[in-house]
């Protein structure tokens, strides 16, 4: 079965750089086409042609040939909600979720993350980019603070980004705080100015791989005035926005207390919902809110792995039926999109009490086709002539992948990040034959481990009354209890 036509998409192929041959191509196009022993021709940053075995080689004689025998070619993953900085909490925050029932105290964990210097933040974010690349990610929505201090290392990683600086105006509080809303207008204006400045400085940078959007922190962290101003800025900049929405039950209770509305009703009331809004989580929702999101054609980031760890999950089938576009994200501590896709299938099958749906292809489309659509990236997320050359090659010659009878199903159910052999973004190899080409992996990972140990030691020494998570490494345990 063929995907589209092998007819030339770009005329004049003397500058064609890459021809992938002998690949099992899972296009994830609208027909679900799979091509055995297929070929993909890439010219500059675009897929020029897709064909069957031997069809393209005579026409692209000057191309660099990449033999993908024993590999699946897939579109790369779009991670539609993550925080690279929070890799610092790996192994700690996964087991410190807030309660699902009152009394709520606010925050996502009983201990804070340690403060990092700008240089430490850059190292942690580079380590996050490495994990993202190794799990087949090609596009990322990064929701963060002071992104200007590490935007250059994001660009250097070679990935595609939508970077969104966080904006809020509630002082002295965290998400889900049951206390009164203390508005700090200067905080709101300062954070919004940082977001606007980031757009001025970085939108369209790195040959267009970096786009800049806006991030409202959460409904209970933003006043109505700030949300209206942010919506106007979004329209002025013509960009994508994102927000944490119905993430924990404490947030729902806080909004009901502050606004006498449900969180999504509040966003609708101030005009913040739109078809260019990515709503992260959506897992503590009333059906009325799900319908509102669908009516506004909002995008939802299904962060399945962190949802499973927190013991909560959105009603994806309902959100999709109401009209939402479902993408997938990793959120905190991990950038492993292979885990995210698999966990999404499991969580939704349990939710639906249906052992057949969603299908592996459904989940892959959430993480690729729909993800690129969420990020506002045109012509990306599936393999077709004319689309962006963002793709991955996956090894199939391993015990857990043999026999491979249904490529998409095999990868979703049995695949591992270690099976991702090569990653291409914008027509350039970011990882080739398991070697990352854009970052010094060994050096960065060593530095990231040292940064984490220093940072958590500083925190525990500065705040000796903090609860100590069990199972800390001996050095950190000593620092926490001394």
C-alpha positions as CSV (number, residue, x, y, z in Angstrom):
1,X,0.0,0.0,0.0
2,X,1.4,3.3,-1.0
3,X,1.3,6.7,0.7
4,X,0.4,9.4,-1.7
5,X,2.4,9.6,-4.8
6,X,6.1,9.1,-5.5
7,X,5.8,12.1,-7.9
8,X,8.3,14.7,-7.3
9,X,7.2,17.3,-4.8
10,X,10.2,19.6,-5.2
11,X,11.7,20.3,-8.7
12,X,15.4,20.2,-9.2
13,X,16.9,17.4,-7.1
14,X,20.6,18.2,-7.5
15,X,20.6,19.3,-3.8
16,X,18.8,16.3,-2.5
17,X,20.6,15.2,0.6
18,X,19.0,12.0,1.9
19,X,17.3,8.9,0.5
20,X,16.2,6.4,3.1
21,X,15.7,2.9,1.6
22,X,14.5,-0.5,2.8
23,X,12.3,0.9,5.6
24,X,9.0,-0.2,6.8
25,X,7.2,3.1,6.6
26,X,4.3,3.8,9.0
27,X,3.0,7.0,7.5
28,X,0.1,7.7,9.9
29,X,-1.6,9.5,7.0
30,X,-5.3,9.6,6.8
31,X,-5.5,6.2,5.1
32,X,-3.1,4.6,7.6
33,X,-0.8,3.5,4.8
34,X,2.1,1.2,5.6
35,X,4.8,0.5,3.0
36,X,7.1,-2.5,3.3
37,X,10.6,-2.0,2.0
38,X,9.7,1.6,1.2
39,X,11.8,4.7,0.4
40,X,11.7,8.3,1.6
41,X,13.5,11.1,-0.3
42,X,14.3,14.3,1.7
43,X,15.3,17.5,0.0
44,X,16.6,20.2,2.4
45,X,14.0,20.2,5.3
46,X,11.1,18.6,3.4
47,X,9.9,15.1,2.4
48,X,10.2,15.2,-1.4
49,X,8.8,11.8,-2.2
50,X,7.7,8.5,-0.8
51,X,7.7,5.3,-2.8
52,X,8.2,1.6,-2.8
53,X,11.4,-0.4,-3.1
54,X,13.6,0.7,-5.9
55,X,11.2,3.4,-7.1
56,X,13.1,6.5,-6.0
57,X,16.8,5.5,-6.2
58,X,17.2,6.0,-9.9
59,X,15.7,9.5,-9.6
60,X,17.8,10.6,-6.6
61,X,21.1,9.2,-7.7
62,X,23.1,12.1,-5.9
63,X,21.5,11.6,-2.6
64,X,23.2,10.2,0.5
65,X,21.6,6.7,0.9
66,X,20.6,5.5,4.3
67,X,19.9,1.8,4.4
68,X,17.0,1.3,6.9
69,X,16.8,-2.4,6.6
70,X,15.2,-3.9,9.8
71,X,13.9,-0.5,10.8
72,X,10.5,1.2,11.0
73,X,10.2,4.8,9.7
74,X,7.7,6.9,11.7
75,X,6.9,10.6,12.2
76,X,8.6,11.9,15.3
77,X,6.7,12.5,18.5
78,X,5.4,16.0,19.5
79,X,5.5,16.4,23.3
80,X,2.7,19.0,23.8
81,X,3.4,19.7,27.5
82,X,6.6,19.5,29.4
83,X,8.9,21.4,31.7
84,X,12.6,20.6,31.0
85,X,13.7,22.3,34.2
86,X,11.7,19.8,36.3
87,X,14.0,17.0,35.3
88,X,15.7,18.0,38.6
89,X,12.8,16.3,40.5
90,X,13.2,12.9,38.7
91,X,12.6,10.0,41.1
92,X,11.2,12.3,43.8
93,X,8.0,14.1,42.7
94,X,6.5,11.0,41.1
95,X,5.7,9.7,44.6
96,X,4.6,12.9,46.3
97,X,1.2,13.8,44.7
98,X,-1.3,16.0,46.6
99,X,-4.5,14.5,48.0
100,X,-7.6,14.1,45.8
101,X,-10.0,15.1,48.6
102,X,-10.1,18.0,51.1
103,X,-8.4,19.4,53.0
104,X,-6.2,20.8,50.2
105,X,-3.0,22.6,51.0
106,X,-1.9,23.8,47.6
107,X,1.1,22.7,45.5
108,X,1.9,19.5,43.7
109,X,4.3,18.1,46.4
110,X,5.0,18.7,50.1
111,X,8.5,19.8,49.3
112,X,9.7,22.4,46.8
113,X,12.2,21.9,44.0
114,X,15.6,23.3,44.7
115,X,16.6,26.6,43.3
116,X,19.1,26.3,40.4
117,X,21.6,28.8,39.1
118,X,21.2,29.8,35.4
119,X,24.1,27.5,34.4
120,X,22.6,24.6,36.4
121,X,19.3,25.1,34.7
122,X,21.0,25.0,31.3
123,X,22.6,21.7,32.2
124,X,19.4,20.1,33.4
125,X,17.5,21.3,30.3
126,X,20.2,19.8,28.1
127,X,19.9,16.5,29.9
128,X,16.1,16.7,29.3
129,X,16.7,17.3,25.6
130,X,18.9,14.2,25.4
131,X,16.2,12.1,26.9
132,X,13.6,13.6,24.5
133,X,15.8,12.8,21.5
134,X,16.5,9.3,22.6
135,X,12.7,8.5,22.9
136,X,12.0,9.8,19.4
137,X,10.7,13.3,20.1
138,X,11.1,15.9,17.4
139,X,8.9,18.7,18.6
140,X,8.4,20.1,22.2
141,X,6.1,22.5,23.9
142,X,8.2,23.8,26.7
143,X,6.3,25.7,29.5
144,X,8.8,27.4,31.7
145,X,10.1,30.4,33.6
146,X,13.0,32.6,32.5
147,X,13.3,30.6,29.3
148,X,15.5,33.4,27.9
149,X,18.3,32.0,30.1
150,X,18.3,28.6,28.4
151,X,16.6,29.1,25.0
152,X,20.0,28.9,23.2
153,X,20.7,25.4,24.5
154,X,17.3,24.4,23.3
155,X,18.1,25.7,19.9
156,X,21.4,23.9,19.9
157,X,19.8,20.5,20.6
158,X,18.3,20.5,17.1
159,X,14.8,19.8,18.2
160,X,11.7,21.9,17.1
161,X,10.1,23.9,20.0
162,X,7.1,26.0,20.9
163,X,8.5,27.8,24.0
164,X,6.0,29.4,26.3
165,X,7.0,31.8,29.2
166,X,4.8,31.4,32.2
167,X,2.5,34.3,33.3
168,X,0.6,34.7,36.5
169,X,-0.4,37.4,39.1
170,X,-1.4,35.5,42.2
171,X,1.1,36.1,44.9
172,X,2.3,33.8,47.7
173,X,0.5,30.8,46.4
174,X,0.7,27.6,44.4
175,X,-1.8,25.7,42.3
176,X,-4.6,24.4,44.4
177,X,-4.0,26.8,47.3
178,X,-7.3,27.1,49.3
179,X,-6.5,30.6,50.6
180,X,-7.8,33.9,49.2
181,X,-6.6,35.2,45.9
182,X,-3.9,37.9,46.5
183,X,-3.4,39.7,43.3
184,X,-0.1,41.3,42.5
185,X,-0.5,43.4,39.4
186,X,3.2,44.1,39.1
187,X,3.9,40.4,39.1
188,X,1.4,39.9,36.3
189,X,2.8,42.8,34.2
190,X,6.4,41.6,34.7
191,X,5.7,38.0,33.8
192,X,3.7,39.1,30.7
193,X,6.5,41.5,29.6
194,X,9.0,38.6,29.9
195,X,6.7,36.5,27.7
196,X,6.4,39.3,25.1
197,X,10.2,39.9,25.1
198,X,10.8,36.2,24.6
199,X,8.6,36.3,21.5
200,X,10.5,39.3,20.2
201,X,13.8,37.7,20.7
202,X,13.2,34.1,19.8
203,X,10.1,33.6,17.6
204,X,11.3,32.2,14.2
205,X,14.8,31.6,15.4
206,X,17.0,28.6,14.6
207,X,15.8,28.5,10.9
208,X,12.3,28.6,12.1
209,X,12.6,25.6,14.5
210,X,11.7,27.8,17.5
211,X,8.3,29.4,17.8
212,X,7.1,31.3,20.8
213,X,3.8,31.1,22.5
214,X,2.3,32.2,25.9
215,X,1.6,30.2,29.0
216,X,-1.0,31.2,31.6
217,X,0.1,29.2,34.7
218,X,-3.3,27.9,35.8
219,X,-6.9,29.3,36.3
220,X,-6.4,29.7,40.1
221,X,-3.1,31.5,39.5
222,X,-4.4,34.2,37.1
223,X,-6.9,37.0,37.7
224,X,-9.6,37.7,35.1
225,X,-7.9,41.0,34.1
226,X,-4.6,39.1,33.5
227,X,-6.3,36.4,31.4
228,X,-8.0,39.0,29.2
229,X,-4.8,40.9,28.7
230,X,-3.0,37.7,27.9
231,X,-5.7,36.8,25.4
232,X,-5.3,40.1,23.7
233,X,-1.5,39.7,23.5
234,X,-2.1,36.2,22.0
235,X,-4.2,37.8,19.3
236,X,-1.7,40.6,18.7
237,X,1.2,38.1,18.3
238,X,-1.0,35.5,16.5
239,X,0.5,32.7,18.6
240,X,-0.5,29.6,20.5
241,X,-1.2,29.7,24.2
242,X,-1.2,27.0,26.8
243,X,-2.5,26.6,30.4
244,X,-2.6,23.9,33.1
245,X,-6.3,23.1,33.5
246,X,-8.2,21.0,36.0
247,X,-4.9,19.4,37.0
248,X,-5.7,18.6,40.6
249,X,-8.9,18.7,42.7
250,X,-7.4,21.4,44.9
251,X,-7.4,23.7,41.8
252,X,-11.1,23.0,41.1
253,X,-11.9,23.8,44.7
254,X,-9.9,27.0,44.6
255,X,-11.6,28.3,41.5
256,X,-15.0,27.5,42.9
257,X,-14.1,29.4,46.0
258,X,-12.6,32.4,44.2
259,X,-14.9,32.7,41.1
260,X,-18.0,30.6,41.9
261,X,-17.3,28.7,38.6
262,X,-15.6,25.6,37.5
263,X,-12.1,26.2,36.0
264,X,-13.2,25.8,32.4
265,X,-16.3,27.9,32.9
266,X,-14.0,30.6,34.3
267,X,-11.8,30.6,31.3
268,X,-14.8,30.7,29.0
269,X,-16.3,33.6,31.0
270,X,-13.2,35.7,30.4
271,X,-12.8,34.7,26.8
272,X,-9.6,32.7,27.1
273,X,-10.7,29.5,25.4
274,X,-9.9,29.2,21.7
275,X,-8.8,26.8,19.0
276,X,-5.2,28.0,19.6
277,X,-5.2,27.0,23.3
278,X,-3.4,23.9,24.5
279,X,-5.0,22.7,27.8
280,X,-2.7,20.5,29.8
281,X,-4.2,17.7,31.9
282,X,-8.0,18.2,32.0
283,X,-8.3,15.2,34.4
284,X,-10.6,16.7,37.2
285,X,-13.5,17.8,35.0
286,X,-17.2,18.0,35.0
287,X,-18.8,16.9,31.6
288,X,-20.0,20.6,31.2
289,X,-16.3,21.6,31.0
290,X,-15.5,18.9,28.5
291,X,-18.2,20.1,26.3
292,X,-17.0,23.7,26.5
293,X,-13.5,22.7,25.5
294,X,-14.9,20.8,22.5
295,X,-17.2,23.7,21.4
296,X,-14.1,26.0,21.4
297,X,-12.1,23.3,19.5
298,X,-9.4,23.5,22.2
299,X,-6.4,21.2,22.2
300,X,-5.8,18.8,25.1
301,X,-2.4,17.5,26.2
302,X,-3.0,14.0,27.5
303,X,-0.1,13.6,30.0
304,X,-0.8,9.9,30.5
305,X,2.3,8.9,32.4
306,X,2.2,11.6,35.1
307,X,-1.6,11.1,35.2
308,X,-1.1,7.4,36.1
309,X,1.5,8.3,38.7
310,X,-0.9,10.8,40.3
311,X,-3.8,8.4,40.2
312,X,-5.9,10.6,37.9
313,X,-6.8,10.5,34.3
314,X,-8.9,12.6,31.8
315,X,-11.9,11.2,29.9
316,X,-10.1,11.3,26.6
317,X,-12.9,9.5,24.6
318,X,-15.4,12.1,25.8
319,X,-13.1,15.1,25.1
320,X,-12.4,13.8,21.7
321,X,-16.1,13.2,20.9
322,X,-16.9,16.7,22.0
323,X,-14.5,18.1,19.5
324,X,-11.1,18.5,21.2
325,X,-7.9,17.7,19.5
326,X,-5.9,15.2,21.6
327,X,-2.2,15.5,21.8
328,X,0.2,13.9,24.3
329,X,2.8,15.2,26.7
330,X,5.2,13.9,29.3
331,X,5.0,16.7,31.8
332,X,7.3,16.5,34.8
333,X,10.5,14.6,35.4
334,X,10.6,12.5,32.3
335,X,10.8,13.1,28.5
336,X,10.1,9.5,27.5
337,X,7.4,9.7,24.9
338,X,7.4,6.0,24.2
339,X,6.3,5.5,27.8
340,X,3.7,8.2,27.3
341,X,2.1,6.6,24.3
342,X,1.9,3.1,25.8
343,X,0.6,4.4,29.1
344,X,-2.1,6.4,27.2
345,X,-3.4,3.2,25.6
346,X,-3.5,1.4,28.9
347,X,-5.1,4.3,30.9
348,X,-7.8,4.8,28.3
349,X,-8.6,1.1,27.9
350,X,-9.1,0.9,31.6
351,X,-11.2,4.1,31.6
352,X,-13.4,2.8,28.8
353,X,-13.4,-0.8,30.0
354,X,-12.5,-1.7,26.4
355,X,-9.6,-4.0,25.6
356,X,-9.5,-3.0,22.0
357,X,-9.7,0.8,22.0
358,X,-7.9,3.1,21.7
359,X,-5.9,1.3,19.1
360,X,-2.1,1.7,18.9
361,X,-2.6,3.7,15.7
362,X,-5.0,6.1,17.6
363,X,-2.3,6.7,20.3
364,X,0.4,7.2,17.8
365,X,-1.7,9.8,15.9
366,X,-2.4,11.6,19.2
367,X,1.4,11.8,19.7
368,X,2.3,12.8,16.2
369,X,-0.4,14.1,13.8
370,X,-2.5,15.7,16.5
371,X,0.6,16.9,18.5
372,X,1.9,18.9,15.5
373,X,-1.5,20.3,15.0
374,X,-1.7,21.4,18.7
375,X,1.6,23.2,18.3
376,X,0.4,25.0,15.2
377,X,3.0,23.4,13.0
378,X,1.7,23.0,9.5
379,X,2.5,20.1,7.3
380,X,4.0,18.0,10.0
381,X,3.2,15.0,12.2
382,X,2.8,12.4,9.4
383,X,4.9,11.1,6.6
384,X,3.9,12.5,3.2
385,X,5.4,14.4,0.3
386,X,5.5,18.1,1.1
387,X,5.6,17.6,4.9
388,X,8.4,18.6,7.2
389,X,11.2,16.1,7.4
390,X,10.7,15.3,11.1
391,X,11.0,11.5,11.5
392,X,12.5,8.6,13.4
393,X,13.9,5.2,12.5
394,X,13.2,2.4,15.0
395,X,15.2,-0.8,15.2
396,X,13.1,-4.0,15.1
397,X,15.9,-6.6,15.5
398,X,15.6,-7.1,19.2
399,X,14.0,-9.9,21.2
400,X,11.1,-7.8,22.4
401,X,10.2,-6.7,18.9
402,X,10.3,-10.1,17.2
403,X,8.2,-11.3,15.5
404,X,7.0,-8.0,14.1
405,X,3.7,-8.6,12.3
406,X,1.9,-5.2,12.9
407,X,4.6,-2.5,13.0
408,X,2.6,0.2,14.8
409,X,1.2,-2.2,17.4
410,X,4.5,-3.9,18.0
411,X,6.2,-0.5,18.7
412,X,3.4,0.8,20.9
413,X,3.0,-2.4,23.0
414,X,6.6,-3.7,23.0
415,X,8.9,-0.8,21.9
416,X,11.5,0.9,24.1
417,X,13.3,4.2,23.8
418,X,16.5,2.2,23.2
419,X,14.9,1.0,19.9
420,X,14.9,4.5,18.5
421,X,18.0,4.4,16.2
422,X,17.9,7.8,14.5
423,X,16.1,11.1,14.7
424,X,15.7,13.7,12.0
425,X,14.4,17.2,12.5
426,X,13.9,19.7,9.7
427,X,15.9,17.4,7.4
428,X,18.9,17.1,9.7
429,X,20.0,14.2,11.7
430,X,19.9,15.0,15.4
431,X,20.7,11.4,16.4
432,X,22.2,8.9,14.0
433,X,22.8,5.2,14.7
434,X,22.2,5.9,18.5
435,X,24.7,8.7,18.6
436,X,23.4,12.2,19.5
437,X,25.1,14.6,17.1
438,X,24.0,17.9,18.7
439,X,25.0,17.5,22.3
440,X,27.9,16.1,24.3
441,X,25.8,13.4,26.0
442,X,28.4,11.8,28.3
443,X,29.6,15.2,29.6
444,X,26.1,16.7,30.0
445,X,24.7,13.6,31.9
446,X,27.6,13.6,34.3
447,X,27.2,17.3,35.0
448,X,23.4,16.9,35.4
449,X,23.9,14.2,38.1
450,X,26.3,16.5,39.9
451,X,24.0,19.5,39.6
452,X,21.1,17.5,41.1
453,X,23.1,16.2,44.0
454,X,24.4,19.6,44.9
455,X,21.0,21.3,44.5
456,X,19.1,18.9,46.6
457,X,21.8,18.9,49.3
458,X,21.5,22.8,49.4
459,X,17.8,22.6,49.8
460,X,17.8,20.0,52.6
461,X,20.5,21.9,54.5
462,X,18.7,25.2,54.1
463,X,15.3,23.8,55.1
464,X,16.1,21.0,57.7
465,X,12.4,20.6,58.6
466,X,11.4,19.3,55.1
467,X,9.9,15.8,55.0
468,X,12.5,13.4,53.6
469,X,11.5,11.1,50.8
470,X,12.4,7.5,51.5
471,X,15.1,5.8,49.5
472,X,17.4,8.8,48.9
473,X,20.9,8.0,47.9
474,X,23.1,7.8,51.0
475,X,24.8,11.2,50.5
476,X,21.5,13.0,50.1
477,X,20.0,11.1,53.0
478,X,22.8,12.3,55.2
479,X,22.3,15.9,54.1
480,X,18.6,15.7,54.6
481,X,18.8,14.3,58.1
482,X,21.9,16.1,59.5
